[in-house]
Amino acid sequence: MRRQVLINVEATDIRVAMLEDGTLVELFVEDLHTRSKIGNIYKGRVESIVPGLRAVFVNIGCEKNAFLHFNDVLPEFELPQKGRPERERRSQLRGTEAVDAMADQEEDDDYVDPVVVGETEEAVKNRPRRPLRVGDEILVQVTKEEINNKGPRITTFISLPGRYLVYMPFAERSGGVSRRIEDGDERKRLRDILRDLKPETGSLIIRTAGIDQAEEAIRQDAEQLQKKWQEITRRARRDRSPARVYDDQEIITRVVRDNFTEDIDEILIDSKPAMRELIRTCQVMVPCLVDRIALYDSPISIFDTFEVEKQFQKALRRKVPLRSGGEIVIDETEALISIDINSGRYVGHEDQEQTILKINLEACRAIARQLRLRDLGGLIVIDFIDMNERENELAVLREFKRCLRSDRAKYAISDFSEFGLVQMTRKRVRKSLAKAIYRPCPYCDGSGRILTDQQLWKQLKYDLMAELEADPPAAAVRIVVHSEFKTYLQTAMTAELRALAHKYHVALQIVSAEDYHHERITIIKQAKSTHNVGSNNGSGGNGLTQRRAEKKLETAQMARDNAS
């Protein structure tokens, strides 16, 4: 398999595409104007403590205060609650959750084989504690980005990722070796190296990138991480809160550190300054890749040349076609992500059960790729095509898990439920790719729906009747609507409009406006009597009153909310 990395540098953003045999498998996008905060460390100020929510809200300089759960507070702080056995039991391993929030996303509590160094658990429990109060300044690290109306999520269990190691300055007792390193002899060698390192404070986790690396290289990585932490603490002592004391979001450095492996065949980048920075970074972290870096120098976009633009725009559609003729349908909602598999036009040449099995197996591969490419997270519900045989269900689960092995994000998969659904969770850290490159449609407010002409007519009819019943009486009414709705009124509602005009003895004129929203309606009323109108509105007796309904109909949003 040929692996390529394409880096496109623009004035507004940087995009990094990972290709396998020409197929796009991952895409990282960083907006240079609204950069992510994941992994950044801040000196924050406690704004409020809410025991009922088991939450501390911390001002780190964002629009919304950051959310700090009680379980993410260091054990040295006493919180306003009765006992905290769960937090004490997990406190020294808690810092590894921040590792999962970093781009590596593999060394967390379930993926680390611990190596005990430093203080005993009893010593940690007996440490003196001090109450955490409003106004206190604390060091925190962002683990989840701001999403919708939620502020960023933070932790006090800080972790600094390096090329081969993750350094946790506050996790005094436990370090470890990633369980994804499966070779027994290699695991023993790395554990021995870890015991010899013995940092002055904190502990270390060896990442999967540490496989077969020399002890000296791992030791240098540890020293660099500890120097970085010393610089962070100096800045924290110097700066006033809220202040950012560490920025982990330089995308090229981050991608090299977390995603570049020695089996990459080619790296193309279309910017000379960025290429020089990339070479410097690779010389430190992955020296073997330096000779594989090349400048892409062409007026044609690098993403167009390798059809990356076409691939990810096609891949981000709601319906993703399968080669067999079936399709998967992906819908993102606030609560969960639903994925439905349809057979489409595929009928197969075998019995129905085998046909369904083939479609489901193909869908497993497509879904695994879509999860990585779109960077989907949270609760995901997959509706495979129903199968009658339990053996086939197990075959689908095995294939799905096999396809997910290359996914660096933490995930968990359930068995088929009694309703034939497979539920899974995938670690959500950043916004999904769709939310990073798309914005909600201003026309339908992102719902994907607008009111039908029939519903709009009902609203217009009753609004118009209310206007005609009101004083002063009208001689004529002009109705301004979208051109498509005007066509509907003139073809389907002619009789009803004539009946209203006859009932109220009024002339109705329908006018179209191309710049109108489909749901926007303006009613302009011309009164019969000019004497009273002139005295009421100071118009000098021109006889016009305008009562505008230039708002989107309130029922429009209500209808969309009810539909969703």
C-alpha positions in Angstrom: 0.0 0.0 0.0 1.4 3.4 -1.0 0.9 6.1 1.6 1.1 9.8 0.7 0.7 13.0 2.6 -0.5 16.2 0.8 -0.2 19.6 2.6 -2.0 22.6 1.1 -1.1 26.0 2.7 -3.4 28.9 2.1 -3.6 32.4 3.6 -6.8 31.4 5.5 -6.2 27.8 6.4 -3.9 24.7 6.2 -5.1 21.3 5.1 -3.4 18.0 5.4 -4.7 15.0 3.5 -3.6 11.4 4.2 -4.0 9.1 1.2 -3.7 5.3 0.9 -3.3 4.1 -2.7 -4.8 7.4 -3.8 -7.9 7.1 -1.6 -8.4 9.9 1.0 -8.6 8.4 4.5 -8.0 11.4 6.7 -8.2 15.2 6.3 -7.1 17.8 8.9 -8.2 21.4 8.5 -7.0 24.3 10.6 -8.6 27.7 10.1 -5.8 30.2 10.8 -8.3 32.8 12.0 -10.3 30.5 14.4 -7.7 28.0 15.6 -8.6 25.1 17.8 -7.8 25.1 21.5 -7.5 21.3 22.0 -4.3 20.6 24.0 -3.7 24.2 25.0 -2.8 24.9 28.6 -4.3 28.0 30.4 -3.9 29.7 33.6 -7.6 30.1 34.5 -9.6 31.6 37.3 -12.4 29.8 39.1 -15.7 31.6 38.5 -18.2 29.3 40.1 -18.4 25.8 41.7 -21.7 24.0 41.3 -21.8 20.8 43.5 -25.2 19.8 42.0 -23.6 19.5 38.6 -20.3 18.3 40.1 -18.7 21.0 38.0 -16.3 23.9 38.3 -16.6 26.7 35.8 -13.3 28.4 34.9 -12.5 31.6 33.0 -9.8 30.8 30.5 -10.4 33.8 28.3 -13.1 32.3 26.0 -16.6 33.7 25.4 -18.1 31.0 27.6 -16.5 29.7 30.8 -14.8 26.3 30.5 -16.4 23.2 32.2 -14.3 21.3 34.7 -15.9 18.2 36.1 -15.1 17.2 39.7 -13.5 14.0 38.4 -11.0 16.1 36.5 -9.8 18.0 39.5 -6.5 17.1 41.1 -6.7 15.3 44.4 -4.8 18.1 46.2 -8.0 20.2 46.0 -10.9 19.7 48.4 -14.3 20.1 46.8 -17.6 20.9 48.4 -19.0 17.4 48.5 -19.3 14.5 50.9 -16.5 12.0 50.1 -15.2 11.3 46.7 -14.2 7.6 46.6 -14.4 7.3 42.8 -12.2 10.2 42.2 -9.6 9.1 44.8 -9.6 5.6 43.3 -9.0 6.9 39.7 -7.1 10.1 40.5 -3.6 9.0 39.5 -4.8 7.4 36.3 -7.1 10.2 35.4 -4.3 12.2 33.7 -4.2 9.6 30.9 -7.6 10.7 29.8 -6.1 13.9 28.6 -3.8 11.8 26.4 -6.9 10.4 24.7 -8.0 14.0 24.0 -4.7 14.6 22.2 -4.4 13.7 18.6 -2.8 10.3 19.4 -5.9 9.2 21.3 -4.6 5.8 22.2 -3.0 5.8 25.6 -5.8 6.2 28.1 -6.9 4.1 31.1 -7.9 1.1 29.0 -4.9 1.2 26.7 -2.0 1.6 29.2 -0.1 -1.1 30.9 1.0 0.7 34.1 4.5 0.9 35.3 4.6 2.0 39.0 7.1 4.6 39.9 7.3 7.3 42.6 4.7 7.6 45.4 2.5 4.9 46.7 -1.3 5.2 46.5 -1.4 5.5 50.3 1.0 8.4 50.2 -1.0 10.1 47.5 -4.2 9.8 49.6 -2.5 11.3 52.7 -1.3 14.4 50.9 -2.5 17.6 52.5 -5.4 19.2 50.6 -6.7 22.7 50.3 -10.2 23.9 49.4 -10.8 25.0 45.9 -12.6 28.4 46.0 -14.0 30.9 43.6 -11.3 33.3 42.5 -8.5 30.7 42.7 -6.1 30.5 39.8 -5.4 27.0 38.4 -3.6 25.4 35.5 -6.0 23.6 33.1 -5.8 21.9 29.7 -8.5 21.9 27.1 -9.7 18.4 26.2 -12.8 19.2 24.2 -13.5 22.1 21.8 -16.4 24.4 22.3 -19.4 22.8 20.5 -22.7 24.7 19.9 -23.6 26.4 23.1 -21.2 24.5 25.3 -17.9 26.0 26.5 -14.7 24.0 26.2 -14.1 21.0 28.5 -10.9 21.1 30.6 -8.9 19.1 33.0 -6.3 19.8 35.6 -4.5 16.4 34.8 -2.2 18.0 32.3 -0.4 15.9 29.7 2.3 16.9 27.2 2.6 14.6 24.1 6.0 14.1 22.5 7.0 12.0 19.6 7.6 8.8 21.7 6.3 9.7 25.1 3.5 11.5 26.9 4.5 13.4 30.0 2.0 13.9 32.8 3.5 16.3 35.4 0.8 15.8 38.0 0.4 12.0 37.8 3.0 11.1 40.4 2.4 7.4 40.7 1.6 5.6 37.4 3.1 5.6 33.9 3.0 2.9 31.4 3.4 1.4 28.0 0.6 1.5 25.4 -1.2 -1.8 25.1 -1.2 -1.5 21.4 2.4 -2.5 21.5 1.8 -6.2 21.5 5.3 -7.8 21.2 6.1 -9.1 24.7 9.9 -8.6 24.4 9.5 -5.1 23.2 7.1 -4.3 26.0 9.6 -5.6 28.6 12.4 -3.5 27.0 10.3 -0.3 27.0 9.1 -0.9 30.6 12.8 -1.2 31.7 13.6 2.1 29.9 10.6 3.7 31.6 11.8 2.7 35.1 15.3 4.1 34.4 14.0 7.5 33.2 12.4 8.5 36.6 11.4 12.1 36.0 11.8 14.4 39.0 8.0 15.0 39.0 5.2 13.4 37.2 5.2 10.2 35.1 5.6 9.1 31.5 3.7 6.9 29.0 5.4 5.4 26.0 3.4 5.8 22.8 3.2 3.2 20.0 5.6 5.4 18.1 8.2 4.3 20.6 8.4 0.8 19.2 12.0 -0.2 18.3 13.3 3.2 19.2 16.7 3.5 20.8 16.8 4.3 24.5 18.7 7.5 23.8 16.0 8.8 21.5 13.3 8.1 24.1 15.4 9.7 26.8 15.9 12.9 24.7 12.1 13.0 24.1 11.6 12.9 27.9 14.1 15.7 28.5 12.5 17.9 25.9 9.1 17.4 27.4 10.3 18.2 30.9 12.0 21.4 29.6 8.8 22.3 27.9 6.9 21.9 31.2 9.4 24.1 33.1 8.8 26.8 30.5 5.1 26.4 31.0 5.4 26.8 34.8 7.6 29.9 34.4 5.0 31.5 32.2 2.2 30.5 34.6 4.0 32.2 37.5 4.6 35.3 35.4 1.2 35.9 33.6 -2.1 37.0 35.1 -5.2 34.9 34.6 -6.8 34.2 32.3 -3.8 33.5 30.1 -2.7 30.9 27.6 0.6 29.5 28.7 1.1 26.7 26.1 -0.2 26.4 22.5 -0.4 22.9 21.0 -2.1 23.9 17.8 0.5 24.4 15.2 -1.0 22.0 12.7 2.2 20.9 10.9 4.1 20.1 14.1 1.1 18.3 15.5 0.4 16.2 12.5 4.1 15.2 12.3 4.1 14.3 15.9 0.9 12.3 16.0 0.3 11.0 12.5 3.6 10.6 10.6 5.0 7.1 10.6 8.0 5.7 8.9 6.0 3.8 6.3 4.9 7.1 4.6 6.2 7.0 1.0 5.8 10.6 -0.1 5.1 14.0 1.4 4.2 16.9 -0.9 3.7 20.5 0.3 2.9 23.5 -1.8 4.6 26.2 0.3 8.4 26.8 0.5 8.3 28.5 4.0 6.0 25.8 5.3 8.3 23.1 3.7 11.3 24.5 5.6 9.4 24.3 8.8 8.2 20.8 8.0 11.8 19.6 7.3 13.0 21.1 10.6 10.2 19.3 12.5 10.9 16.0 10.8 14.6 16.3 11.4 13.8 16.3 15.1 10.9 13.8 15.2 11.1 11.5 12.2 14.5 12.0 10.4 13.9 9.1 8.0 11.1 11.1 6.3 13.2 14.2 5.4 14.3 12.8 2.1 10.7 12.0 1.2 9.5 15.6 1.5 9.1 17.4 -1.9 7.8 20.8 -3.0 4.7 20.8 -5.1 5.2 23.7 -7.5 2.4 24.0 -9.9 -0.4 26.6 -10.6 -2.9 23.8 -10.3 -4.0 23.1 -6.8 -2.3 20.1 -5.2 -5.7 18.9 -4.0 -7.1 19.1 -7.5 -4.2 17.2 -9.0 -4.7 14.3 -6.7 -8.5 14.6 -6.7 -8.7 15.2 -3.0 -11.2 18.1 -3.4 -13.5 15.8 -5.4 -13.1 12.9 -3.0 -13.9 14.7 0.3 -16.8 16.7 -1.2 -18.3 13.5 -2.5 -17.5 11.7 0.8 -19.2 14.4 2.9 -22.6 14.0 1.2 -25.4 12.6 3.2 -25.7 9.6 1.0 -22.5 7.7 0.3 -22.7 5.1 -2.5 -21.2 1.7 -2.2 -19.6 -0.1 -5.2 -22.2 -2.9 -5.1 -25.0 -0.4 -5.7 -26.1 0.0 -2.1 -25.5 3.1 0.0 -25.0 4.4 3.5 -26.9 7.4 4.8 -25.3 9.5 7.5 -27.3 12.1 9.6 -25.7 14.2 12.3 -28.0 15.4 15.1 -27.4 17.1 18.4 -27.8 13.9 20.4 -26.3 11.2 18.1 -25.2 10.2 14.6 -27.3 7.8 12.7 -26.0 5.6 9.9 -28.4 3.6 7.8 -27.5 1.0 5.2 -29.7 0.5 2.2 -29.4 -2.2 -0.5 -30.2 0.3 -3.3 -30.2 -1.3 -6.7 -28.0 -4.3 -5.7 -29.9 -7.6 -6.0 -27.0 -10.1 -6.1 -27.0 -13.5 -7.7 -27.3 -15.6 -4.5 -30.0 -16.1 -1.8 -31.2 -13.0 0.0 -29.3 -13.6 3.2 -25.9 -13.8 1.4 -26.8 -10.7 -0.6 -27.6 -8.8 2.6 -24.4 -10.1 4.2 -22.2 -8.8 1.3 -23.8 -5.4 1.4 -23.3 -5.2 5.2 -19.7 -6.2 5.0 -19.0 -3.6 2.3 -20.8 -1.0 4.5 -18.4 -1.9 7.4 -15.4 -0.8 5.4 -17.2 2.4 4.1 -18.4 3.4 7.6 -15.0 2.9 9.2 -13.5 5.1 6.5 -16.2 7.7 7.0 -15.7 7.8 10.7 -12.0 8.7 10.3 -12.5 11.0 7.3 -15.4 13.0 8.9 -13.9 12.7 12.4 -17.3 11.8 13.8 -17.7 11.4 17.5 -20.2 10.8 20.3 -22.9 8.2 20.2 -23.3 6.5 16.8 -26.2 4.2 15.9 -25.8 2.0 12.9 -28.8 0.3 11.3 -27.4 -2.6 9.2 -29.8 -4.5 6.9 -31.5 -7.1 9.0 -30.0 -10.6 8.9 -31.7 -13.8 10.0 -28.6 -15.8 11.0 -26.6 -15.0 14.1 -23.4 -16.2 12.4 -23.8 -13.5 9.8 -24.2 -10.9 12.5 -21.0 -12.0 14.2 -19.2 -11.9 10.8 -20.3 -8.3 10.4 -19.2 -7.3 13.9 -15.8 -9.0 13.3 -15.3 -7.1 10.0 -16.3 -3.8 11.5 -13.8 -4.2 14.3 -11.1 -5.2 11.9 -11.7 -2.1 9.8 -11.5 0.1 12.9 -8.1 -1.1 13.9 -6.4 1.7 12.1 -8.6 4.3 13.8 -6.5 6.3 16.4 -9.6 7.5 18.2 -10.9 5.6 21.2 -14.1 3.7 20.5 -16.4 1.1 21.9 -18.8 -1.1 20.0 -21.9 -3.0 21.2 -23.4 -6.2 19.9 -26.5 -6.2 17.7 -29.5 -5.1 19.8 -32.9 -6.8 19.8 -33.9 -4.1 17.2 -31.0 -5.0 14.9 -29.0 -1.9 15.7 -25.3 -1.6 16.5 -24.4 1.2 18.9 -20.9 2.6 19.3 -19.1 5.5 20.8 -16.1 7.3 19.4 -14.1 9.9 21.2 -15.3 13.4 20.3 -12.6 16.0 20.7 -12.9 18.5 17.9 -15.7 19.5 15.6 -16.5 17.0 12.9 -15.0 17.8 9.4 -18.5 18.7 8.1 -18.9 21.4 10.8 -15.3 22.6 10.1 -15.8 23.2 6.4 -19.6 23.9 6.1 -21.8 26.4 7.8 -25.6 26.1 8.4 -27.7 27.2 5.4 -29.0 30.7 5.9 -32.1 29.9 3.9 -33.4 27.0 6.0 -31.3 27.7 9.2 -29.6 24.4 8.7 -32.8 22.3 9.0 -32.8 21.2 5.3 -36.5 22.0 5.1 -38.9 24.9 4.4 -42.6 25.2 4.7 -44.8 23.8 1.9 -46.8 26.1 -0.2 -50.0 24.7 1.4 -48.8 25.7 4.9 -47.7 29.1 3.7 -51.1 29.7 2.1 -52.9 28.9 5.4 -50.7 31.4 7.3 -51.2 34.1 4.6 -54.9 33.6 4.5 -55.4 34.1 8.3 -52.9 37.0 8.4 -54.7 38.6 5.5 -58.1 38.2 7.1 -56.8 39.7 10.3 -55.5 42.8 8.4 -58.8 43.2 6.5 -60.9 42.9 9.7 -58.8 45.6 11.4 -59.4 49.4 11.1 -59.2 51.4 9.0 -60.9 49.4 6.2 -58.9 48.7 3.1 -59.5 49.7 -0.4 -56.7 47.6 -1.8 -54.0 45.2 -0.5 -50.7 44.4 -2.1 -49.1 41.1 -1.2 -45.4 40.7 -1.8 -44.1 37.1 -1.9 -41.4 34.9 -3.4 -41.9 34.2 -7.2 -42.5 30.5 -6.7 -45.2 31.1 -4.1 -46.8 33.7 -6.3 -47.1 31.0 -9.1 -48.8 28.7 -6.6 -51.2 31.4 -5.5 -52.2 32.3 -9.1 -52.7 28.7 -10.1 -54.0 26.8 -7.1 -55.6 29.5 -4.9 -57.3 31.8 -7.4 -60.8 30.9 -6.3 -60.0 31.4 -2.6 -58.3 34.8 -3.3 -61.4 36.0 -5.3 -63.7 34.9 -2.5 -61.7 37.0 0.0 -61.7 40.0 -2.3 -65.4 39.7 -2.8 -66.1 39.2 1.0 -64.1 42.3 2.0 -64.8 44.4 -1.1 -61.1 44.9 -1.6 -58.7 44.7 -4.6 -55.9 42.1 -4.1 -52.6 42.5 -5.9 -49.9 39.8 -5.7 -46.3 40.9 -6.4 -43.2 38.8 -6.6 -39.7 39.6 -5.2 -36.8 37.3 -6.2 -34.8 38.4 -3.2 -37.5 37.3 -0.8 -37.0 34.2 1.4 -39.5 31.5 0.3 -41.4 31.9 3.6 -41.4 35.7 3.7 -44.6 37.5 3.1 -45.3 41.3 3.2 -48.8 42.7 3.4 -49.2 46.3 2.4 -52.7 47.8 3.0 -54.2 50.9 1.3 -56.9 52.4 3.4 -60.3 53.7 2.1 -60.4 56.8 4.1 -57.4 59.2 3.8 -58.6 61.8 6.4 -58.1 59.6 9.5 -55.0 57.9 8.2 -53.3 61.3 7.6 -54.0 62.5 11.1 -52.9 59.2 12.7 -49.6 58.6 11.0 -48.5 62.1 10.0 -48.3 61.0 6.3 -50.0 64.2 5.1 -53.1 62.4 3.8 -51.5 60.1 1.3 -53.9 57.3 2.4 -51.3 54.6 2.8 -50.7 52.5 5.9 -48.2 49.8 5.8 -48.4 47.0 8.3 -45.5 44.7 7.3 -45.2 41.1 8.0 -41.5 41.1 7.0 -40.5 38.5 9.4 -40.1 34.8 8.6 -43.3 33.2 9.7 -43.1 32.1 13.3 -44.8 28.9 12.3 -42.0 28.1 10.0 -39.5 27.5 12.8 -42.1 25.8 14.9 -42.9 23.4 12.0 -39.2 22.7 11.5 -38.7 22.1 15.2 -41.6 19.7 15.3 -40.5 17.9 12.2 -37.0 17.3 13.6 
